[in-house]
Amino acid sequence: MDDYTGKAITLSLYPDPVTDYCTVQINQELNGRLRIYDVFGRICYQQMISGRQWSFPFEQVPGYYLLEIVGTTGAVRTSFLKK
């Protein structure tokens, strides 16, 4: 978000590469939305989130994906490999 002036959001995703389950952790409390996109920009997974850490099953085909977390205090994106 362009108007974000607070603390930067940092993200950890594990295991790396992702297998059948994925855990995401950020450095601050956040209410918002988590989405995962495939290389074609299609949404593969999404959920509303609250807190600092989330675990969820990720049973997509192997490949590269983009994880995006968007909340009222900012946004963060990272790519990852699904094995």
Secondary structure, DSSP 8 states (H G I E B T S, - for coil): -TT--S----EEEESSSB-SEEEEEEEEEEEEEEEEE-TTS-EEEEEEEEEEEEEEE----SEEEEEEEEETTEEEEEEEEE-
